[in-house]
Amino acid sequence: MSTLAKGVLPLSDVTDHVDVGVGEAWLEFTLDGQRHRLDFEFDDDWVDEAVFTKLVELLAACGAPRRFSFVDLHGQDRLIGCPTPEEFERLRERTGIDVQWLK
């Protein structure tokens, strides 16, 4: 997600943990000198969408000209991007793909 944001969301010291036996999952990273820890609900092989919600919030707080977007591939898969509003509109107009903003 940091790479998709093209330098606007410079996450560093990223670590994660998943313990299937205990049903525990978390993600830690540093952003602008502040350490963040995100704890997630564990549900087998499904990602807790709270990770995306938090990263959307952090990207907005950075004042970034980009936002996270997605295309629902109708299963457990989503195609995620990070366009500017202008790029988002061009992608929708030129391809007809139902791209949505992540919230």
C-alpha positions as CSV (number, residue, x, y, z in Angstrom):
1,M,0.0,0.0,0.0
2,S,2.9,2.3,0.7
3,T,4.4,1.6,-2.7
4,L,1.1,2.2,-4.4
5,A,0.9,5.6,-2.7
6,K,4.1,6.6,-4.5
7,G,6.0,8.0,-1.5
8,V,3.1,9.8,0.1
9,L,2.5,7.2,2.7
10,P,6.1,6.3,3.8
11,L,5.6,3.3,6.0
12,S,8.8,1.9,7.5
13,D,9.8,-0.8,10.0
14,V,6.8,-2.9,8.9
15,T,6.2,-6.1,10.9
16,D,3.3,-8.4,11.1
17,H,2.1,-11.4,13.0
18,V,-0.4,-14.1,12.4
19,D,-1.0,-17.0,14.9
20,V,-3.5,-19.3,13.3
21,G,-3.7,-21.5,16.5
22,V,-4.6,-18.5,18.7
23,G,-6.5,-16.7,16.0
24,E,-4.4,-13.5,16.4
25,A,-3.2,-11.1,13.7
26,W,-1.6,-7.7,13.8
27,L,0.4,-5.3,11.8
28,E,2.9,-2.7,13.1
29,F,4.7,0.1,11.2
30,T,6.2,3.5,11.6
31,L,4.8,6.6,9.9
32,D,6.3,10.0,10.4
33,G,8.2,8.9,13.5
34,Q,5.0,7.4,15.1
35,R,4.6,3.7,15.7
36,H,1.2,2.2,14.8
37,R,-0.2,-1.2,15.7
38,L,-3.3,-2.5,14.1
39,D,-5.0,-5.5,15.6
40,F,-7.3,-7.5,13.3
41,E,-10.0,-10.0,13.6
42,F,-8.8,-13.4,12.5
43,D,-11.1,-15.3,10.2
44,D,-9.2,-18.2,8.5
45,D,-7.9,-16.9,5.2
46,W,-10.0,-13.7,4.9
47,V,-8.3,-10.3,5.3
48,D,-9.9,-8.0,7.9
49,E,-10.9,-5.0,5.8
50,A,-10.1,-2.8,8.8
51,V,-6.5,-2.7,7.6
52,F,-7.6,-0.9,4.5
53,T,-9.8,1.5,6.4
54,K,-6.9,2.5,8.6
55,L,-4.6,3.0,5.7
56,V,-7.2,5.1,3.9
57,E,-7.4,7.3,7.0
58,L,-3.7,7.6,7.3
59,L,-3.3,8.5,3.6
60,A,-6.0,11.2,3.9
61,A,-4.3,12.6,7.1
62,C,-1.1,13.0,5.1
63,G,-2.9,15.4,2.7
64,A,-2.1,13.1,-0.2
65,P,-3.3,13.9,-3.7
66,R,-4.0,10.2,-4.1
67,R,-6.6,7.9,-2.6
68,F,-6.8,4.1,-2.5
69,S,-9.2,2.5,-4.9
70,F,-10.3,-1.0,-5.8
71,V,-12.0,-3.2,-8.3
72,D,-14.1,-6.0,-6.8
73,L,-13.2,-9.2,-8.6
74,H,-16.2,-11.0,-7.0
75,G,-14.6,-13.4,-4.6
76,Q,-11.8,-13.0,-2.1
77,D,-9.9,-10.9,-4.6
78,R,-9.7,-7.2,-5.1
79,L,-7.5,-5.2,-7.4
80,I,-6.2,-2.2,-5.4
81,G,-4.7,1.1,-6.8
82,C,-3.9,4.6,-5.6
83,P,-4.8,7.1,-8.2
84,T,-5.4,10.8,-8.1
85,P,-9.0,11.8,-8.7
86,E,-8.2,12.7,-12.3
87,E,-6.6,9.3,-12.9
88,F,-9.5,7.6,-11.2
89,E,-12.0,9.3,-13.6
90,R,-9.9,8.6,-16.7
91,L,-9.6,4.9,-15.7
92,R,-13.4,4.6,-15.3
93,E,-14.2,6.5,-18.5
94,R,-11.6,4.8,-20.8
95,T,-12.1,1.2,-19.5
96,G,-15.7,1.1,-18.2
97,I,-14.3,-0.8,-15.2
98,D,-16.3,-0.3,-12.0
99,V,-13.5,1.2,-9.9
100,Q,-14.5,2.4,-6.4
101,W,-12.8,4.4,-3.7
102,L,-11.8,2.4,-0.6
103,K,-13.5,3.8,2.5
